[in-house]
Amino acid sequence: MAASLGRLSMPALPSSRLALFCASVAVVGLGAAAAWRWGRRRARRELVRVGAVSSLAIYPVKSCQGLPLESAELTKLGVRSGDLRDRFWLVIKEDGHMVTARQEPRLVLVSVNCENGLLILNAPEMKELSIPITAPKNNPVKTCRVFGLDIQGRDCGDEVAHWFTTFLKSEPYRLVHYETDMAPRKCEKIHKPFQPNDEVPYSDCAPLLIISDASMEDLNSRMEKKINMRHFRPNITVSGCGAYEEDTWGKVMIGDVELREVMACGRCLLTTVDPENGIIDRKEPLETLKRFLNFSWSQDNSYVCFQEKMHRVSQNSGAASGSLNSEDTCKLKSMKN
């Protein structure tokens, strides 16, 4: 056996050949290490500062007022701040179809806050109403219809249903809450540019909207009557870049969060609702936008694009969320294809 093992062992190398072999291995190793360091330096160089976060906002109830934030978490399903999640509450008809400010413009006058586990609602000439953030489990789960797709929501009770119905002077409406164990809507079923794992609850089709202050300023320079950012309801506003520069971004890093652009945001009648009085104009700012921006986003060319829809890039670390802060640096990782 020993003899057999001896016959299978490698022959001894002459000292000169052994030295050459060791030197070759060392060169390859050093080369690989140098290439890795060069790649890291190149990656860092490719992150170009393009601006900084000037404001953050969350919109807990779809079409109702937003809340300004100094910091927030960004999850796969959108912005989170404490107990509040972005567009996790939805007003619906009794048959489950969504109700937004497109149909009920006065929804934009409803303010939303939270305290001690309660969702707090206020509106002109209405008594403040507080309801539990987490609806009782014995409340029924409704099947809702949001842009042609079914999604569940737990009914928040008769009191808040009556509150919204009274304020809007409407047919009977209900308020539902999306719970994280419910199945979200698949974004790719709404628009093709999305990836199979892109999902949202009650947002139109993306969990994040980003815009630059410069784009807003340029739009206002073209309008007879100035408007403000609340018409467009962005989650992230960026300063320090040129007007419409955000339209060219493919992937950006904001704080410790990597975002990828999916598509430009086709703007609808909701942008023509004045957030100060809840009156719908049906023309501006859409008419002005159509005069100088492309509007080939939809098949029938009926929507003008303004702002960018983005998704958080999943991290290999498996982190469920990342942090966003006002004044975070925004760095460009890649341009839009």
N, C-alpha and C positions, 0 to 999 in steps of 0.2 A: 504493500500500500504506500509506504513512504517513498519507494522508488517511483511508483506511478505518479505521485504528487510532484516529485522532483522533475519528472519528465514534462509535466504540464506547466511548470513555472516559467516566467519570461526569462529569456536569456539576458545576461548582464550586458549593459551598454558600456562601450568604452567611455572613459571619463570625458573626452572631448565632445562626443555625441550627447552624453548626458547633460553637459553644461549648455550645449546648444538647445536641447529640448527644454530645459528649465528656463532659459532666456526667452524662448519663443512663448512659453506659457505666461511668463511675466509680462511680455509686451502685449499679448492679447488681453490680459487682465487689465493692464493699465489703459489700454485703448478703450475697452468697454467702460471703465470707470470715467474716463475723460468724455466719452460720448454721452454717458448718462448726465454728467455735470453740465455739458454743453446743451443738452436737451432741456434741462431744468432752467438754465439761464435763458435759453431762447423762449421757453414758455413764459418766463417772467417778463421778458422784453415784449412779448406779444400782447400782454395785458396793458392796454393803453387807457389812461384816464380820460374819460369823456364827459364827466360831470359829477354831481353829487346830489343826493336825495334832498329835495327842498321841502317835501311834505309827504305824509303817509295818511291813508284814510281807510276806514272799514265801513261797510254798509250792511249791517246785520239783517234788516228786513228789506227784501227786494223792492226797489223803487222808493223807499223812504229815505230820510236824510242820512248822511254819513257822519261818522265821528272822526275828527282829526286825531292822529296818534303821534307820539314821539318815538315809539318803538313798537315792534310787532313781531310775531312769529309768522313764518311763511311755511305752510304745510302743502302737501300735494293738492289739497282741495281749496287752497286759498289762504287769505290772511286770518290770523287769530290774535285776539287780544283778551287775555283772561278768559272769562266765560263766553265772550262774544266771538262768533265766527262770521265770516263774510258771506252774506246772502244765504244764511241757513234758515231764515224764516220767509214765508211766502203767503201772500193773500190769494185766496182761491174762491171761485164760485162754488156753489153747492154741488155742481157736477164734477168738480176737481180741476177745471181749467184755470190756469194762472190769471191773475189780475195784476197789471203793472200800471205805471203812470202813462202808458200809451192809451189805455182805456179810462183810467181814473187819474187825471193830472194832479189832483189835490193830495195824492199819496206823498208827493215830495215835501209836503208841509209837516208830515209826521216825524217828530224827533224821537230818537231811540237812545237809551242808555242802559246801564245795568249797575246794580248795587246789591250786595248780600244775596246773591243767587236769584235776583229778580230782574226781569226785563221791564224797563220803565218806558212807557209811551206817553207822549204829549202831542197835542195838536190845538190849533186855534179854536177857542170857544168849547173845548172839551176838558173834562176833568181828567187829571193825571190817572193813568191806570198802570198797575204793576201786576205782572203775572210771573209764575215760576219759569226760570230759564229751562229747566227740565220739566216737561209736561208729565202729569201723572200717568203711570203705565196702564191704568184702566181707561184712559182716553183712547178713542178709536184711531186707528191708522188709516189715513185716506190715500187713495190712489189719485195722484195729481197728473196733470198734462202740461208739460213745459216744452214749448217749441216742438211739438209732435212726438215727444217721448214721454213714456210713463215713468213716474218716480213716486216713492212714498213720502209721507209726511204725517207726523202725529198731530192730531187736532189739539189746539191750545185751549179749547173750552168755549162755552157760550158767552161768557162775559166779554172777552176780547172780540169775539165775532160780532156781538151787538155794538161794541165800541166803534169798530171800523165801519160797520153798516150805517150807524148813526152819523158819523163824521162825513162819510162820502155821500150820504143821502141816496143810497143805492139799493139794488136788490140784495138779498142776504149774502154776505160774504163770510168766509172762515179764515182763520190764521192757522197755518201748520208749521211744524218745526222738523227739520231734517235731523235725524239721529245717525251717528257715525256707523252704526251697525246695519244701516239701510244701504241698498245698492245705489250707487251714484249713476248719473247718466254718462254714457260713452260719447266723448266729444267727436270721435270720428264718424258717428252716426248723424251728426249735425253738419259737419263740414269735413271734407276729405283731407286737408292739410294736417289734421291732428294724428297723433300716434295711437296705437291700440290701447296703451295704458293711460292715456289722458282722460281724466274724469272730472266731472263737476256735479254739485247738487243742483241749486236753483239759479246759478249764474247762466247767462245766455249760452255761452259755449266755451269760455275760458275762465280760469280762476283769478286772473290778474290782468289789469290794464295799466299801461305806463304811458306817460306823456311828458313833454318838456315844457318848461315855462316859456321858452323862446317860441315854440309853436303856437301857444296860446296868445302871446303878445303879437305875433305876426297876424294871426286871424283877426284879433281886435283892431289892428291897424287898417284892416280892409273893411271893417263893419261900421255902419252909421251909428248903431247903438251897441255899446260895449257889453260884453257878457263876462261871466267868470267861470272858473274851472268847474264849479258845481254842475254846470250844464252837462259835463262829460263824465263825471263820476269816476275819476281814475283812482287806483289804489296807490300808485307811486308817481310822484312828480319829480322831475330831474331838472336841475339848473346847471348852467355852465356849458351847455352845448348849443349848437346852432339850431335854428328852426327846422323841424322835420328831420333832424339828424337821427332821431330814434327810429325812423323808418328804415334806416340802413343797417341796424344792428341785428346780428344773428344770435350771438350768445354774449351775455354780459354777466359780470360778477358785481353784486351789490352786497357789501359786508361779506358774510361767509356763505352767501346764497348765489348759486349759478342759475341764471334764467335763460331760456331759449325762446326766441320769437317764433310764433306759429303763423300768424297772419295779421294783416292790417284789420282794424276794427271798422266794419261797415256801420255807418251811423244812421239812426232811424229818427222817428218823430219824437222820441223821448228827449232828445237834445233840444227840442224847441219848447219844452216846458220850462217856464220861468221858475227857478227854485225859490224865489222870494214870495211869489203870490199863487203859484200853482195854476197859472193860466197857460194854455197851450197856444203857440203862435202858428205852428204848422209850416212855417217858412224859414225863419232864421234860427240858427246859423247855417242850416243846410244849403240855402240858396247861395250864400257867399262861398261856402266850401266847394260847391259844385263848379264855381267859376274858375277856380285855380288849382284844385286837386283832382287826381284821377279818381274815377269811380267805377272801375272794372272789377270790383271785388265779387259781385254777384253775377249770375249767368245772364240776367236781363239788364245789367248795368244800372240798377236802380238805387244802389247805395254808394254814397261817397265815403271814403276811408279817412279816418282821423283817429289817431292813437294806435297802439300796438297791443295785440293780445299775446300774453306770454304764459309759459308754464315753467314751474321749477324743475330743474334737472335733477333726477334721482341720483343720490350719492352712493358710492360703493360702500361707504361706512354704514349704510342702512339708517342714518339719522332720519327721524320722522319729520323734523322741521329744522329750519334755519332762522337766524335772527336778522331783522331789518331795523335800522335806526335812522332817524332824521340826521342829515349831514353825512351819512355813509358815502364813501367814494364809489362811484360807478365806473367800472373798468370794462372796456370792450375786449372780449375774447376772440370773437370772429365776426366778420361781416355777413350780412344776409346774402344767400346764394342768388 
